[in-house]
Structures are given as C-alpha cells and as structure tokens.
Amino acid sequence: MLLLPLAVLGQNLGVEVHGARGFLLPHRQNMMHLPDGPAHFGELRFFTQTNRDQNWKRVYHQPQIGVSARFFDLANRDILGYGLGIAAYFSSPVLMTERFAWHLELGDGPGFISKPFDYDDNYRNIAIGSYGNFFVVLGQRFTYAMSPRLDLAVATSFNHFSNAAVALPNLGVNYPMLSVGLSYRPQRIFNDTNDYEDFLPQVESCWTVAGNFGVKQSLRPFDATYPTYSMYGGRQIGLSQKSSITLGGDIFYNAALFHYRNELGEAISALENLQAGLHVAYGLHIGQAVVSVTMGGYVLDSYKRDGFLYHRAGFRYLINEHWGMNISLKTHFFKADYFELGLAYRI
C-alpha cells in the first residue's frame, strides 16, 4: 500500500484535516490496566482524485489515493505515551450523489510509539516493545459537499500498531475511532457508482511461488533475535474484476521457535522444527497491487501450542508480468508470529 500513491500525488491535490475520539480496545485480559480514559488523534491527509485512464481506476470508480498522518493520544500517557501513524491509503466510493459520498478505506505504513516496554522503566507496557512499528488503518468515510470545493467529512476507523514480533512484547494496540473534519479539493468529480464497466477483464488465473525472510525475537533466550524463512505456492483463480481466491501450501522455518524449544529442554532437531500447511487466500487487486488475507491449517507441526490454524495479512506489488515484492504478517488469530519480506514469481 505504501508505494501506491507516490506516483499520482501532485496533480489535483486535496487536503483534509480531522479530529477524532475513541478508545483503546484491550483484546486480552492482561491488557485491562492499559486504558486510562479516551483516545484521540489529529489527522492531516493529502489526496488526489484518480481519473479513468486505467482499468482498475474504472473498476473502483475513480478512487482517492493519498497519504495520512495521524498523531495519537494513546489513552494512557504514562504507560503508552503518544503515537504517530503515517499511512498510504486507498479510498474507494461505494455510493455517490452530487453532494454525498460514502467511501471504504484501507491504509498502512510506519508507526511510532513514544513509550515502548522497558524492563526497568516501563514494564507495565506489555503491548508494544519497540519505538518503530507497523501502522494499519481500516475505515469508512462519509462526505457532504458544502460548496464546490469544501466537504464536511465524518469517518469511522480501526487503527492498529504492531511490530510483528520483531521486538517483544508485541500484543499490539487497537483503537476504534470516530472523527469529524473538513476536506478541500481543487475540483469535485461526480462518479455514478452504478456505472460499472462490464467489459473490463476479470482478474487472471495463474500459478504463484514465493520465498520470504523475516526476523523474530525469542522469549528464551530473552532479547535474542533470529531469522525466519517461508516458502509458498498456489493457484490464483480470478473471481471478478477486483478479486481472486488462491489455494496453496506453505513451508515455514522459525529459528526463534527452534531456540526457544531447545531452551525449554525439548532438544528437537532442525528438521523437527519445520512447519507446513495448506491455505486459502482472498485477494483484492488494485492495479499492480494485491492486498490479501489468508487462513491456513498446519499439516506438519510438532509444536502445536499455537493451535491448528494460522493466518496471514499481506501486500504484493507486481514489478512486471512475472515478478512481485511481498510483505506480510503471519499470525495465529490476533497473536502476531512474524513479518515476512520477499519475492514472488507468477507463472
């Protein structure tokens, strides 16, 4: 997602400001001490309205693409401090009239937390163990045109900070928020969202193989960081002009898990530490980018303490017809396992 707006920002640039209020959502019992009042953010975003010069822009009814910066009061200044999330985002209209618009939004980028976990000075922050994090935002936005160039905007969003287990602890923090703002645009383009381009091609079917590398911090020995490796392959099947489903398999090797299990006295071999599984993934195709969510089940896993199911949220950018760059987060439901960075090849 972070690469998507950079090539189009500059022409027809709009600006939007928001103020938001919400709360910290503790998703585990041991996080109940973290919320200490409401959460807030102030937002500044720059965006551009795309035209109809490419198929994907017509499929998504000329979406807005932009960059958002959100400065957070994280609902506990003593333990969590403040946060900054910078997200490249994609905003696709679901419904538009001459004055009213409803958009769905997806964005991600770097995030920063001012008070991460510290063994001596901030041991009560059991959620985030690093200053640098990943920031992900999902939301919907409603706008009403008060004039040809000025909109009133109301939005709901779900905001997430996590470091993908690069540094422990890494439970992550989640913030549902409601915001109100004003949006200025050089021009207003009315798109009839019922004007669907039936003649546009469906997402193509293909085979894909990929290899990924990552890092993960281990609980034992504490603070030690080890590499992770994964490979996967599968068949992508086009469902529509926007989406696809992929059926495939994975092989994982987590060196942090290997050392952790040996520290616990299990004395396993490297081969016994291998994990393998089968998965199904849903992909949303936005030009050369693919945003995907995956659910898989282990068919080989001697560890078993993370459960049978694993998940992956990922982003792939296609450099050309065959090669693509991957970044993804492997999880077990809401528990991050590690991030993956690598290359994919389409056949």
VOGU-3710 file (C-alpha; in Angstrom, 3 decimals, decimal comma):
1> mlllplavlg> 0,000/0,000/0,000  2,757/2,477/0,847  4,010/2,555/-2,763  0,596/3,073/-4,346  0,007/6,852/-4,030  3,527/8,094/-4,656  3,261/8,128/-8,426  -0,034/10,030/-8,581  0,164/12,632/-5,820  0,883/16,061/-7,190
11> qnlgvevhga> -1,974/16,836/-9,578  -5,458/17,743/-8,322  -4,079/17,606/-4,774  -6,625/17,903/-1,974  -6,102/18,317/1,747  -8,200/17,122/4,698  -7,994/17,645/8,468  -9,725/15,584/11,149  -10,123/15,445/14,899  -11,042/12,062/16,396
21> rgfllphrqn> -12,089/10,470/19,657  -12,212/6,795/20,520  -10,814/4,240/22,918  -8,123/1,619/23,405  -9,604/-1,843/22,850  -7,824/-4,359/25,142  -8,061/-7,696/23,338  -6,537/-9,708/26,198  -7,338/-9,907/29,892  -3,791/-8,916/30,903
31> mmhlpdgpah> -4,188/-5,619/28,969  -7,128/-4,352/31,025  -4,879/-1,980/33,006  -3,805/-0,060/29,879  -6,900/2,072/29,040  -6,929/5,211/31,189  -9,532/7,430/29,544  -10,405/8,118/25,891  -8,009/8,089/22,963  -7,698/10,969/20,465
41> fgelrfftqt> -5,957/11,735/17,210  -5,476/14,716/14,943  -5,114/13,912/11,258  -3,688/15,664/8,209  -4,111/13,953/4,864  -3,197/14,787/1,284  -5,003/13,044/-1,545  -5,671/13,066/-5,246  -8,757/12,046/-7,223  -7,808/9,475/-9,872
51> nrdqnwkrvy> -9,143/9,629/-13,414  -10,363/6,871/-15,762  -7,159/6,227/-17,693  -6,623/2,663/-16,353  -8,930/-0,321/-15,954  -8,504/-0,637/-12,190  -9,466/3,019/-11,666  -12,698/2,457/-13,582  -13,425/-0,746/-11,651  -13,083/1,145/-8,355
61> hqpqigvsar> -14,994/4,196/-9,698  -12,051/6,622/-9,639  -10,885/6,149/-6,048  -8,995/8,700/-4,000  -5,357/7,855/-3,199  -3,360/9,689/-0,584  -1,133/9,844/2,480  -2,461/10,335/6,005  -0,559/11,357/9,163  -2,319/10,720/12,487
71> ffdlanrdil> -0,936/11,936/15,815  -2,404/9,915/18,715  -3,003/10,336/22,393  -2,948/6,583/23,098  -5,342/6,585/26,084  -2,573/6,205/28,685  0,136/8,863/28,569  2,124/7,389/31,468  2,459/3,869/30,044  1,891/4,221/26,280
81> gyglgiaayf> 2,664/7,896/25,675  1,885/9,242/22,221  1,765/7,672/18,774  2,261/8,675/15,153  0,887/6,673/12,244  1,708/7,521/8,619  -0,345/5,556/6,116  -0,609/5,498/2,372  -4,296/4,869/1,798  -6,830/3,867/-0,834
91> sspvlmterf> -10,386/5,226/-0,623  -12,977/3,672/-2,918  -16,505/5,110/-3,322  -19,388/2,777/-2,543  -22,146/5,347/-3,104  -22,041/8,828/-4,630  -24,594/11,520/-5,371  -23,988/15,110/-6,427  -23,349/16,103/-2,795  -22,956/12,934/-0,718
101> awhlelgdgp> -20,266/10,229/-0,899  -19,548/7,049/1,079  -16,016/5,630/0,795  -14,343/2,481/2,158  -10,672/2,983/3,092  -7,589/0,847/3,608  -4,104/2,086/4,505  -0,787/1,115/6,070  2,688/2,439/6,739  5,151/3,133/9,561
111> gfiskpfdyd> 4,035/3,804/13,130  5,860/5,187/16,160  5,149/4,813/19,905  6,835/7,201/22,347  6,853/4,863/25,403  7,536/1,210/24,493  8,172/-1,547/27,013  11,298/-1,152/29,110  12,285/-3,771/31,674  13,398/-1,137/34,217
121> dnyrniaigs> 11,367/1,998/33,474  8,162/0,938/31,696  7,487/-2,729/32,479  3,696/-2,180/32,601  3,566/-1,624/28,833  3,071/-5,257/27,907  1,618/-4,375/24,481  4,468/-2,786/22,476  8,205/-3,451/22,769  9,633/-1,010/20,208
131> ygnffvvlgq> 9,524/2,637/19,148  9,110/1,705/15,470  6,026/-0,266/14,415  3,702/-1,081/11,579  0,536/1,033/11,384  -2,646/-0,275/9,729  -5,967/1,541/9,339  -9,346/0,299/8,066  -12,302/2,624/7,821  -15,209/4,255/6,083
141> rftyamsprl> -15,735/7,932/5,376  -18,830/9,987/4,617  -18,566/13,385/2,944  -21,117/16,109/2,189  -20,308/18,881/-0,289  -20,958/22,242/1,370  -19,552/24,045/-1,693  -17,908/23,005/-4,997  -14,533/22,647/-3,200  -15,267/22,176/0,505
151> dlavatsfnh> -16,660/18,971/2,079  -17,753/18,105/5,582  -16,295/14,673/6,425  -17,275/12,138/9,098  -15,314/8,884/9,402  -15,030/5,742/11,496  -11,755/3,839/11,586  -9,945/0,948/13,230  -6,286/1,775/13,931  -3,640/-0,814/14,799
161> fsnaavalpn> 0,010/-0,544/15,931  2,233/-3,650/15,992  5,915/-4,501/15,427  5,230/-8,026/14,097  7,222/-9,639/16,949  10,488/-8,032/15,868  10,765/-6,872/19,500  8,892/-8,341/22,449  6,360/-7,796/23,885  4,107/-7,469/20,861
171> lgvnypmlsv> 0,439/-7,856/21,715  -0,307/-4,707/19,679  -2,789/-1,918/20,403  -6,119/-1,297/18,666  -8,131/1,938/18,535  -11,688/2,234/17,149  -12,168/5,961/16,427  -14,824/8,420/15,237  -13,607/11,587/13,509  -15,028/14,792/12,049
181> glsyrpqrif> -13,198/17,052/9,612  -13,113/19,310/6,592  -11,868/18,434/3,124  -10,686/20,841/0,419  -10,370/19,675/-3,167  -9,330/21,556/-6,335  -12,365/20,136/-8,135  -15,250/17,806/-7,383  -15,778/14,827/-9,682  -19,157/13,120/-9,536
191> ndtndyedfl> -18,916/9,405/-10,303  -22,003/7,303/-10,795  -21,046/4,150/-8,871  -23,729/2,234/-10,757  -21,810/2,849/-13,989  -19,946/-0,446/-13,718  -17,635/-1,318/-16,602  -18,923/-4,783/-17,547  -16,479/-5,130/-20,425  -13,370/-4,851/-18,219
201> pqvescwtva> -11,349/-8,083/-17,866  -11,603/-10,392/-14,884  -8,538/-10,927/-12,661  -6,423/-13,531/-14,429  -5,746/-17,008/-13,074  -2,117/-18,043/-12,591  0,344/-20,044/-10,505  2,475/-18,173/-7,958  5,524/-19,224/-5,926  7,234/-17,043/-3,318
211> gnfgvkqslr> 10,068/-17,023/-0,828  10,183/-14,810/2,276  12,609/-13,831/5,007  11,912/-12,240/8,397  13,203/-11,799/11,941  11,668/-12,647/15,308  12,693/-12,048/18,893  12,692/-15,027/21,208  11,377/-15,274/24,767  14,186/-17,690/25,613
221> pfdatyptys> 16,919/-16,612/25,474  15,275/-13,234/26,093  16,090/-10,394/23,633  17,822/-12,732/21,161  16,705/-12,199/17,531  16,650/-14,990/14,937  15,736/-15,295/11,251  12,575/-16,847/9,867  12,058/-18,361/6,417  8,970/-19,342/4,475
231> myggrqigls> 8,038/-20,593/1,022  4,634/-20,926/-0,508  2,991/-21,770/-3,796  -0,555/-21,816/-5,063  -3,069/-21,383/-7,836  -4,743/-17,967/-8,106  -8,278/-18,118/-9,524  -9,928/-14,890/-10,675  -13,367/-14,274/-9,164  -14,226/-10,854/-10,589
241> qkssitlggd> -12,663/-7,668/-11,952  -11,414/-6,897/-8,429  -10,815/-10,129/-6,569  -9,332/-13,607/-6,603  -9,025/-16,689/-4,433  -5,802/-18,676/-4,056  -5,412/-22,306/-2,964  -1,925/-23,337/-1,957  0,580/-24,586/0,574  3,310/-23,225/2,873
251> ifynaalfhy> 6,588/-24,348/4,434  7,871/-22,427/7,481  11,122/-22,433/9,430  11,234/-20,249/12,543  14,724/-20,196/14,106  13,431/-18,289/17,159  10,994/-21,133/17,850  13,806/-23,680/17,440  15,982/-21,967/20,072  13,011/-21,360/22,377
261> rnelgeaisa> 12,021/-25,030/22,350  15,582/-26,153/22,986  15,853/-23,698/25,882  12,752/-25,375/27,337  14,577/-28,720/27,175  12,768/-30,293/24,192  16,058/-30,956/22,328  14,489/-31,002/18,857  16,345/-31,160/15,557  16,122/-28,505/12,848
271> lenlqaglhv> 14,031/-30,888/10,742  11,550/-31,354/13,596  11,170/-27,567/13,754  9,792/-27,376/10,192  6,127/-26,484/9,839  3,938/-26,976/6,770  0,336/-26,176/5,958  -2,383/-25,683/3,357  -4,132/-22,354/2,887  -6,880/-20,423/1,134
281> ayglhigqav> -6,405/-16,700/0,462  -8,681/-13,890/-0,718  -7,011/-11,181/-2,798  -8,203/-7,652/-3,588  -6,476/-6,381/-6,756  -5,759/-2,647/-7,049  -3,778/-2,057/-10,214  -0,354/-3,682/-9,763  -1,008/-4,213/-6,043  -2,713/-7,148/-4,330
291> vsvtmggyvl> -3,961/-6,958/-0,744  -4,678/-10,412/0,663  -5,888/-12,230/3,760  -5,091/-15,910/4,274  -6,307/-18,709/6,508  -4,327/-21,922/6,695  -4,128/-25,115/8,658  -0,980/-26,947/9,699  -0,461/-30,449/8,295  3,009/-30,659/9,882
301> dsykrdgfly> 3,637/-29,002/13,261  5,337/-30,708/16,193  4,968/-27,583/18,378  1,137/-27,450/18,373  0,880/-24,828/21,173  -0,188/-22,071/18,748  -3,138/-24,146/17,553  -4,066/-25,733/14,250  -4,871/-22,549/12,296  -2,529/-19,814/11,060
311> hragfrylin> -3,267/-16,567/9,210  -1,506/-14,065/7,016  -2,288/-10,472/6,027  -0,174/-9,419/3,069  0,568/-6,931/0,338  2,207/-7,699/-3,011  3,323/-5,219/-5,643  3,891/-6,571/-9,148  7,059/-5,140/-10,691  6,318/-6,673/-14,093
321> ehwgmnislk> 4,297/-9,503/-15,609  6,110/-12,183/-13,593  7,935/-10,714/-10,585  6,484/-9,153/-7,441  7,588/-7,939/-3,995  5,877/-9,339/-0,871  5,383/-8,033/2,627  3,112/-9,871/5,038  2,397/-10,638/8,665  1,915/-14,241/9,789
331> thffkadyfe> -0,317/-14,605/12,840  -2,280/-17,096/14,913  -5,586/-15,235/15,046  -4,717/-11,952/16,856  -1,272/-13,121/18,009  1,483/-11,941/15,647  4,085/-14,572/14,799  6,500/-12,684/12,497  6,627/-10,476/9,417  7,736/-11,756/6,008
341> lglayri> 9,543/-9,884/3,251  10,384/-11,497/-0,080  9,860/-12,047/-3,784  7,092/-13,773/-5,724  7,088/-15,215/-9,224  3,949/-15,675/-11,342  3,823/-18,470/-13,892
//
